[in-house]
Amino acid sequence: MTTVPAMHAVVRILKDEGVDIVFGCPGAAILPLYKALETVGGIEHLIVRHEAGAAHMADGWARTNGRVGVALATSGPGGTNLVTGLYTAFADSIPMVCVTGQAVSTKLHQEAFQAVDIVGIVRPVTKWAVRITEAAQIPWVFREAFRIAREGRPGPVLIDIPVDIARREIRYDAATETRLPVRVPVPHPPSVEAALDLLLAAERPLVLAGGGVILAGAADELRALVELLGVPFQVTLMGKGAVEDDHELHMGTTGIQTSQRYANASFLEADFVLAVGARFGDRHTGADLDVYRGGRTFVQVDVEPTQLGRVVAPDLGVVSDAKEFLAALLAAARRRKARTDTGDTGPWQPWRERCRLLKRTLVRREDFDTAPVKAPRVYKEINEIFGEDTYFLTAIGLYQIWGGQHQKAHRPRHYQVCGQAGPLGWEVPAAIGAKKALEGMGRGATEVVGVVGDYGFHYTAEELAVAAQYGIPFVLIMLNNEYLGLIRQASIGYGMNYQVDVHYDETGTDNVKLMEAYGCSGRRVVEPADIRPAIEWARKEAVATSRPVLVEIMIEREANTPHGVNIDAVREFEPVPQEDLLASPAPPLPLP
């Protein structure tokens, strides 16, 4: 068997695992891996300006193509700077492998320069964190890392390699080893039949598709099931785009923030919920689980057994990959010749008509034409301008809530959002990762759009230099209220508006000049009528310059999003259309 530098084996394994690009920042302790990247070749590398940017780029890359993203960092602060990115990927089930260089192994107990127990630090936010202690372990540790990142509920893994071990040679022959098999849990057949029994027995059923449906590639099975049975369905925020929002059976997203009025209303009237790949996050359920649960029957399907019953105790829990379960349920329905009443007949027809009425009438305005700009108008323009193939990325803030309420999504993986961790500044590096993923998929001309807030934008604005250096074009649409807006809104309950105003001088930071400082471009918009021309300009400018382009839209400074504590008590801050008088509420379901 051939003897090779250990890091040469690592590069060959990365390539075999489907990695064609890595994101990182070199440092002394990880230079052996960088030397291997240069010598072996075949993997592109983007040098980031902050290691958090590397993790977020790997995250956006993985969300876009469904593969395992890779980020690199050196020891000490290089490794600790990855933590937020690891937490983000862990919270949203994104497969990632991060590799950190480490100080010399014999010096770790002596507090050597930049020696830190990064494995201990990241263990709570990774599926597996490991330090390699023997060079001969390297190939199989990396194979196991990729298996763990992919298998079950996906997530991040960290491998820490002391620099002295990274310099060694090992016996390695690429022809004698390969990827480790990934187990895919399939549903127990009786549980599928039981779930179908409960579904068919319901009078007002809903299917709830979470992010697990998208991660499992189960969108086609979801569509086939709901269309076969004619059953209304909803998505969670992480499931947005599994099926297009405009589908006639799509009843939006229930929740206390990123939700639609008709979605909450239809959920509250439902008597059965089949939740697939959804973890019942608190922004979806609201604070009072009695309100959320009501008298409804719940079936919960999840690839991770410990998710079952963690928030809502289901009447039936099923451990399964989402795609496998939906395919099995669809086959069972066809086998039984279950009702296919998608027309104007069948026992669910009154329920479908009720859902259509709610969706038509319980809406929110978007056609505002006043200045300062009202945020919903921005999303109206976004929905009308961009095509269905556009990829959108957005993180946390009032703009995420407005986006969840107003922005249309049409295809899986095309609406990417930090659903749980909510790190400020995720969009710029994640957009870089998404664009590079599309290039690797042969779709480099596909548009990528980051929708950002003015405050979070500054957390990772330095990564604009990466996009400029490597010629990575995308559009940024900023909703600028010169506030830490979400926290200002949350402060209302405390009767204060303290230390959340970031306004100074005339309009605060000149974000257009900031873009220009990085060799990029931008425009500021203050009138609603100028939104569309500015976005159309930005789309063309991004292509022409092969760099990011910003459209900064000055919105109302103290506007509030519709929100509440529970899904039956979401407060509206703008007048709603009068047509909702037609949607008189149905009798509420009794509590259990």
Salt bridges, closest charged atoms under 4 A:
ASP16 OD2 - ARG143 NH1 2.87
GLU17 OE2 - ARG143 NH1 2.86
GLU17 OE1 - ARG150 NH1 2.76
GLU17 OE1 - ARG179 NE 3.74
ASP20 OD2 - ARG67 NH2 3.45
GLU38 OE1 - LYS35 NZ 3.29
GLU44 OE2 - LYS436 NZ 3.08
ASP59 OD1 - ARG63 NE 2.45
ASP92 OD2 - ARG63 NH2 2.99
ASP117 OD1 - ARG131 NH2 3.74
GLU144 OE2 - ARG147 NH2 2.66
GLU151 OE2 - ARG147 NH1 2.71
GLU151 OE2 - ARG183 NH2 2.68
ASP160 OD2 - ARG131 NE 2.87
ASP164 OD2 - ARG168 NH2 3.74
GLU177 OE1 - ARG143 NE 2.62
GLU193 OE2 - ARG335 NH2 2.92
GLU193 OE1 - ARG336 NH2 2.70
ASP197 OD1 - ARG336 NH1 2.76
GLU203 OE1 - ARG204 NH1 3.68
GLU221 OE2 - LYS323 NZ 2.91
GLU227 OE2 - ARG223 NH1 3.70
GLU227 OE2 - HIS247 NE2 2.80
GLU244 OE1 - ARG223 NH2 2.52
ASP245 OD2 - LYS240 NZ 3.12
ASP245 OD1 - HIS250 NE2 3.61
ASP246 OD1 - LYS408 NZ 3.44
GLU269 OE2 - ARG354 NH2 2.75
ASP315 OD2 - ARG293 NH2 2.66
ASP341 OD1 - ARG352 NH1 3.51
GLU353 OE2 - ARG356 NH1 2.43
GLU366 OE2 - HIS406 ND1 2.84
ASP367 OD1 - ARG365 NE 2.97
GLU381 OE2 - ARG377 NE 2.80
GLU381 OE1 - ARG532 NH2 3.15
GLU384 OE2 - LYS380 NZ 2.92
GLU384 OE1 - ARG532 NH2 2.48
GLU388 OE2 - HIS410 ND1 3.99
GLU388 OE1 - ARG411 NH2 3.87
ASP389 OD1 - ARG411 NH1 3.02
ASP389 OD1 - HIS414 NE2 3.15
ASP389 OD1 - ARG443 NH2 2.91
GLU439 OE1 - LYS436 NZ 2.85
GLU447 OE1 - ARG539 NH2 2.76
GLU482 OE1 - HIS503 ND1 2.37
GLU482 OE2 - ARG557 NE 3.93
ASP501 OD1 - ARG557 NH2 2.76
GLU536 OE1 - ARG539 NH1 3.16
GLU552 OE1 - ARG524 NE 2.89
GLU556 OE2 - LYS374 NZ 3.12
GLU572 OE2 - ARG364 NH2 2.93
GLU574 OE2 - LYS374 NZ 2.77
ASP580 OD2 - ARG261 NH2 2.61
